[in-house]
Amino acid sequence: MSVDGILNVHKPRGLTSHDVVEAVRIWSQQKRVGHAGTLDPLATGVLILCLGRATRLASYLEEGTKSYRAEVFLGVTTDTDDAQGRTLSTAPVEATLADLEGALAALQAQRQQVPPRYAAIKRQGVPYYRLARQGLDFEPTPREVRIHRIELVAWEPPTAVLAVECGKGTYIRSLARDLGQLMGCGAHLRSLVRLRSGRFFLEDAVDMENLQLGFAHGFWEEFLYPVDEAVLGYDAMILGQANANRLKNGQPLSFSKGPGDHAERSWPCRAYSLQGQFLALMSWDQVRGHWLPSKVFV
């Protein structure tokens, strides 16, 4: 049985993202399973899994906006920047609500972020977390981030609950750490829920128990999104039989003109058959004036 598609899984606390991937590999009997955006073991919520041919579109899913509910504990820092780490320092929390709101505004304007030392990012092929566990002294490299919104949901000192919307690669643990630094008392992330990843929302996610039952009893398709769900944000074209055959052979497609204003665009376009089958992602070659298949799914 070949399974191609996307799963919106509600990851429970305590499991790594890789644990969830391995479980689904076993249940689905598929080797090609991957995730589109890591969640730490501490975190719960939306974890997008790609199965079969959908793994080729994981990078597009990772680009989607993420929404989180984060609980930040002020006055205590840890070596992992979350509640699972070793305590490094403690300090009284004397800041006011106005101080907190000012710090959150500064964080929202942040364009670069220093990742946690315990992270899966690699330096010369070695993950940061492995370097940290070995006790090696290193400085994580700052990365560009996009923080669209940070809103204070609740403030009961020393705990602040935040709603965060951000782009790919943003570490909420780093946001918690940086908030503590701005407040002058230190902080760490106590809990985290991912509410949204791109087009996928927590209220639509399937829990691990029901997903396992679905694969065991044959109703897993109820939870599976089609492969093209990953790229529904892009424009689409319908191909006649002749052009569909050319596409399947990896040949460029020429039209009398580029559809719409595609010629000025760098993002891809979805291609479908007359029967509605998702065929490929296409890219526009402005120099040669034709469409090129970049990822073919037939």
Sequence and secondary structure as in RCSB ss.txt:
>XXXX:A:sequence
MSVDGILNVHKPRGLTSHDVVEAVRIWSQQKRVGHAGTLDPLATGVLILCLGRATRLASYLEEGTKSYRAEVFLG
VTTDTDDAQGRTLSTAPVEATLADLEGALAALQAQRQQVPPRYAAIKRQGVPYYRLARQGLDFEPTPREVRIHRI
ELVAWEPPTAVLAVECGKGTYIRSLARDLGQLMGCGAHLRSLVRLRSGRFFLEDAVDMENLQLGFAHGFWEEFLY
PVDEAVLGYDAMILGQANANRLKNGQPLSFSKGPGDHAERSWPCRAYSLQGQFLALMSWDQVRGHWLPSKVFV
>XXXX:A:secstr
    EEEEEEE TT  HHHHHHHHHHHHT S EEESS   TT EEEEEEEEGGGGGGHHHHHTS EEEEEEEEET
EEETTSBTTS EEEE      HHHHHHHHHHHHT  EE   SSSS EETTEEHHHHHHTT       EE  EEEE
EEEEEETTEEEEEEEE TT  HHHHHHHHHHHHTS EEEEEEEEEEETTEEGGG EEHHHHHHHHHHT GGGGEE
 GGGGGTTS EEEE HHHHHHHHTT  B  SS STTGGG  S EEEEETT  EEEEEEEETTTTEEEEEEE  
